[in-house]
């Protein structure tokens, strides 16, 4: 036992840390690729210089878009997997919680 945990618990914790790091790196790589392409496309479509051109109203519009995208995805998930809706929307508690 180390720190009151069995070797199995320590191995499981280490495995989760590795999975978490892999997920982070994959998500960051995807974000960087998509963000770069989206920014470049926006520059081609709109031109200008974002730090000068952006407004609070632009941010409000983006938040509104995100809200409706989220609602659409939730509806899609519910349509595809109605029995899983409750489980999908509730955060799982870890054994430590």
C-alpha positions as CSV (number, residue, x, y, z in Angstrom):
1,X,0.0,0.0,0.0
2,X,1.1,3.5,-0.9
3,X,-0.7,6.5,0.6
4,X,-3.4,4.2,1.9
5,X,-4.1,2.8,-1.6
6,X,-3.6,-0.6,-2.9
7,X,-1.3,-1.3,-5.9
8,X,-4.4,-1.9,-7.9
9,X,-5.9,1.5,-6.9
10,X,-2.6,3.2,-7.7
11,X,-2.4,1.5,-11.1
12,X,-6.0,2.5,-11.9
13,X,-5.3,6.1,-10.9
14,X,-2.2,6.2,-13.1
15,X,-4.1,4.7,-16.0
16,X,-6.8,7.4,-15.6
17,X,-4.1,10.1,-15.6
18,X,-2.6,8.7,-18.8
19,X,-6.1,8.5,-20.4
20,X,-6.8,12.1,-19.3
21,X,-3.5,13.4,-20.8
22,X,-4.2,11.5,-24.0
23,X,-7.7,13.0,-24.2
24,X,-6.3,16.5,-23.5
25,X,-3.7,16.2,-26.2
26,X,-6.2,14.8,-28.8
27,X,-8.7,17.5,-27.9
28,X,-6.1,20.3,-28.1
29,X,-4.8,19.0,-31.5
30,X,-8.3,19.0,-32.9
31,X,-9.0,22.4,-31.5
32,X,-5.8,23.9,-33.0
33,X,-6.5,22.4,-36.4
34,X,-10.1,23.5,-36.5
35,X,-9.5,26.9,-34.9
36,X,-6.8,27.7,-37.4
37,X,-9.0,26.7,-40.4
38,X,-12.0,28.5,-39.0
39,X,-10.1,31.7,-38.4
40,X,-8.5,31.7,-41.8
41,X,-11.9,31.1,-43.5
42,X,-13.4,34.0,-41.5
43,X,-10.5,36.2,-42.6
44,X,-11.1,35.3,-46.2
45,X,-14.9,35.9,-45.9
46,X,-14.8,39.1,-43.7
47,X,-11.4,40.5,-43.9
48,X,-10.4,43.2,-41.5
49,X,-8.5,42.8,-38.2
50,X,-10.4,41.0,-35.5
51,X,-9.0,42.9,-32.5
52,X,-10.3,46.1,-34.1
53,X,-13.5,44.8,-35.6
54,X,-15.0,42.6,-32.9
55,X,-17.8,43.9,-30.6
56,X,-19.7,42.8,-27.5
57,X,-22.7,42.2,-29.8
58,X,-20.6,39.7,-31.8
59,X,-19.9,37.8,-28.6
60,X,-23.6,37.8,-27.6
61,X,-24.5,36.4,-31.1
62,X,-21.8,33.6,-30.7
63,X,-23.2,32.6,-27.2
64,X,-26.7,32.4,-28.6
65,X,-25.5,30.2,-31.5
66,X,-23.7,27.9,-29.0
67,X,-26.9,27.6,-26.9
68,X,-28.9,26.5,-29.9
69,X,-26.2,24.1,-31.1
70,X,-26.2,22.5,-27.6
71,X,-30.0,22.1,-27.6
72,X,-29.9,20.5,-31.0
73,X,-27.2,18.0,-30.0
74,X,-29.2,17.2,-26.8
75,X,-32.3,16.6,-28.9
76,X,-30.3,14.4,-31.3
77,X,-28.9,12.3,-28.5
78,X,-32.3,11.9,-26.9
79,X,-33.8,10.8,-30.3
80,X,-31.0,8.3,-30.9
81,X,-30.8,7.0,-27.3
82,X,-33.9,7.9,-25.3
83,X,-33.2,5.4,-22.5
84,X,-29.8,6.9,-21.9
85,X,-30.9,10.5,-21.5
86,X,-30.8,10.7,-17.7
87,X,-27.4,8.9,-17.5
88,X,-26.0,11.1,-20.2
89,X,-26.9,14.4,-18.5
90,X,-25.8,13.5,-15.0
91,X,-22.2,13.6,-14.0
92,X,-21.0,10.3,-12.7
93,X,-19.6,10.3,-9.2
94,X,-16.2,8.7,-8.6
95,X,-15.7,6.2,-5.9
96,X,-13.9,9.0,-3.9
97,X,-17.0,11.3,-4.0
